[in-house]
Amino acid sequence: MPLSLFNRIHRSLIAGIVCAAFLSACSTAPNQNSAPREDRDPEAATGISQKDEVRTEKFMVSSANPYASQAGSKILAKGGNAIDAAIAVQLVLNLVEPQSSGIGGGAFLLYWDQQQQQLITFDGRETAPETADPNLFYETDGTPMKWIEAVVGGRSVGVPGVLKMFEKAHQQYGTLPWDTLFEEAITLAEQGFIVSPRLEKLVAASINPGLMRDGSARDYFYPNGEAIKAGQTLKNPALAKALRQIAADGTTVFYSGTIAEQIITTVNSDPDNPGQLSLQDLANYQAKVREPVCAPYRTYKICGMGPPSSGGLTVLQTMQILSHFDLAKMEPLSTESIHIITQAERLAFADRNTYIADSDFVAVPVDALLNPLYAQQRAQLIDRHQDMGKAEPGNIDSTTSWSEAQSPELPSTSHFSIVDQQGNGVSITTSIEMAFGSSLMVNGFLLNNQLTDFSFVAEKDGAKIANSVEPGKRPRSSMAPTMVFDKNGKLILLVGSPGGSRIINYVIETLVGLLDWSLSIQDAINLPHFGNRNGTTDLEKNTRLESQKSELEAMNHKVNIRDLNSGLQGINIDNSGILNGGSDPRREGLAAGQ
Ligand code: GLU
């Protein structure tokens, strides 16, 4: 069966289950706006060429995989809240989209408490071992390692934060018993799930060189030496067993029990690239509640995750600069609008690369970066007709001066958005970093390589780099789970994406699509992508944007046409309270609910 056909069947099957099982008013509206995306890089296409916007009245889950959206919807239908559903979604994603996220990784979660009218942000980012130092990613000859060489094996593994983060969120806000949230993932792991085309493709492409090494990951993804195939039923009894333990006993078994011991042994005895995690590192891990970062944008308020993620601040800085331009008057995706947005992105990325890191270790000038007067000054640097070239960071009144961080990021990761029956919301981005993480698999889950999000180089031109490795520190992230509120403080939008530091560009474009160009959530997600991370202006391959290359070049942009494999998953709540779900046609996601 052709993969695209399989994929459509798979999707409509699950969508049918979700909508039918709840006898819901779940409806879909056809969308004409998305381009076919069959032939992308191995990170990309799954054969889905079009997605329909989903509308529901009571609750919704928009996640990267139909099984996960279904699991979350079941919890919400039982009366669970958004935090309960988020746990169920994450555990199923760990099983069915193992390349992207899981209990071996980290996450940032925004929770909107409707009753208290309060936004809380949870930081479940990985931490570096206590013995790590700024030389973690240097070769013995004193040169920095090549990124890909640092990814595979134990060296890049940070203490996973996902479970502690969810435990904290659940203790504070959960309503259903902890163990019930594990049921769907355990059942699927024991009885098997259907491998998706994207998972097949990523395994077949050997995108992570570690997957073929001896060990649990190879046994799982290449049973009897054959790569797993889309359509086949795959079971993960090791994961089911681990989840049963964590469901019954809480996270202790993971952070100081038998699972902790297995993690440490696997990480530290890696034959090629041993790590240095200790039982103490795991036992000491703490998920944190942080202050959200928020800024006004026209009549709205946009909120995101603060440091150690750069995602929220950089999205907000860009939007604040953009508020000095009348984007609504510009044609969506006109060369003029692309020019202005990429210039604002350049300016915000220049600050990001210099100032943002783990604020428990370095003083991140959050208030100065979000000062509206500063945004106004930065906006004045934009020439409407010429690309500005490499933007310099602003002269922020910061106690220390930092060099630009050197930390490449590759796409994997997952975002999901949830609204429950009470109007609470979750916007979470979750990651094991590279596709398949460090490639080390313990108890059926993959361990992250998140430490490669640190700068490999500790100093540049004599100045320290804010995002250098330090013991117990969290690597800077680009993950940007986002929420938008209207002028009355009502939650109207939840969105986010995977995509490394391009996450920031994807979220910005979606926000402009909705807030300035009045597009529906699905149409905004479908927009062909463009973006600038203070370098080239990237235009999405095989889209109508290709035709704007020469106009942009005439304005001095260095244009790069490439795949831009976002995985945006969003929910827009309209004036009448209807939930409109959008899913990125570039991946396998689905919005579902009742
Ligand atoms: N590790 C990246 C971060 O935390 C995300 C990687 C991705 O989106 O693929 O920013």
Residues whose N, C-alpha, C, O or C-beta is under 5 A from the ligand:
A	BS01	LIG	E409 L410 P411 S412 T413 S431 E433 D453 R476 S477 S478 M479 P498 G499 G500
